[in-house]
Amino acid sequence: MKKIKITICTGTTCYIMGATHLQRLDEVMDAAMLEQVEIIGSHCLGYCDAENFGKAPFVKVNDQLIADATLDKVIRKVREILNTGAN
């Protein structure tokens, strides 16, 4: 199975709305899960238009967008992918 790609938006809005907290993923994931993911930052994922502004921060897990992302939401999505093999 290829690594699950986690992209954390670090653009201004996402940064202000909590993306810095999301950069702790590597500190809260267990070692087995960490071996199966690649965590990267992105200057802007482009989802902060007027309609979605309040839903930041944004994270993409593979091609699936998570709005109002939290550490728990991201970890749950990674577990879901690992459990279903939908990578």
C-alpha positions as CSV (number, residue, x, y, z in Angstrom):
1,M,0.0,0.0,0.0
2,K,1.4,3.4,-0.9
3,K,1.7,6.1,1.8
4,I,-1.3,8.2,2.7
5,K,-0.6,11.8,1.8
6,I,-1.8,14.3,4.4
7,T,-1.6,17.9,3.1
8,I,-2.1,20.6,5.7
9,C,-3.0,24.1,4.5
10,T,-0.7,26.7,6.0
11,G,-2.2,29.7,4.2
12,T,-3.0,32.8,6.2
13,T,-6.7,31.9,7.0
14,C,-6.0,28.3,7.8
15,Y,-3.0,29.3,9.9
16,I,-5.1,31.8,11.9
17,M,-7.9,29.2,12.3
18,G,-5.6,26.5,13.8
19,A,-3.4,24.9,11.2
20,T,-0.4,25.3,13.5
21,H,-2.1,22.8,15.9
22,L,-2.5,20.4,13.0
23,Q,1.3,20.4,12.4
24,R,1.6,18.3,15.6
25,L,0.1,15.2,13.8
26,D,3.5,13.5,13.9
27,E,3.6,13.9,17.7
28,V,0.1,12.4,18.3
29,M,0.0,9.6,15.8
30,D,1.3,6.2,16.9
31,A,4.5,4.9,15.3
32,A,2.7,2.3,13.1
33,M,0.4,4.9,11.6
34,L,3.3,7.3,11.1
35,E,5.1,4.8,8.9
36,Q,2.1,4.7,6.6
37,V,1.7,8.5,6.1
38,E,3.5,11.4,4.5
39,I,2.7,14.8,6.1
40,I,3.3,17.9,4.1
41,G,2.4,21.6,4.3
42,S,0.9,23.6,1.5
43,H,0.9,27.4,1.3
44,C,-2.8,27.4,0.3
45,L,-5.2,24.7,-0.9
46,G,-7.5,27.4,-2.3
47,Y,-10.7,26.5,-0.4
48,C,-11.1,29.8,1.6
49,D,-13.6,31.5,-0.8
50,A,-16.4,33.5,0.8
51,E,-18.7,30.4,1.1
52,N,-16.1,28.3,2.9
53,F,-14.2,31.0,4.8
54,G,-15.4,29.9,8.2
55,K,-14.6,26.2,7.6
56,A,-10.8,26.6,7.8
57,P,-8.4,25.0,8.5
58,F,-8.4,22.6,5.6
59,V,-6.5,19.3,5.3
60,K,-6.5,16.9,2.4
61,V,-6.0,13.2,3.1
62,N,-5.1,11.8,-0.2
63,D,-7.9,13.5,-2.3
64,Q,-10.4,13.8,0.4
65,L,-10.9,17.3,1.9
66,I,-11.5,17.8,5.6
67,A,-13.0,21.2,6.5
68,D,-12.7,22.6,10.0
69,A,-9.9,20.1,10.5
70,T,-8.8,18.8,13.9
71,L,-6.2,16.3,14.9
72,D,-9.0,13.9,15.7
73,K,-10.7,14.3,12.4
74,V,-7.5,13.7,10.4
75,I,-6.5,10.6,12.5
76,R,-10.0,9.2,12.1
77,K,-9.8,9.6,8.3
78,V,-6.4,8.0,8.1
79,R,-7.7,5.0,10.2
80,E,-10.7,4.7,7.9
81,I,-8.4,4.5,4.9
82,L,-6.1,2.0,6.6
83,N,-9.0,-0.2,7.7
84,T,-10.7,-0.2,4.3
85,G,-7.6,-0.3,2.2
86,A,-9.1,2.5,0.1
87,N,-5.8,4.1,-0.8
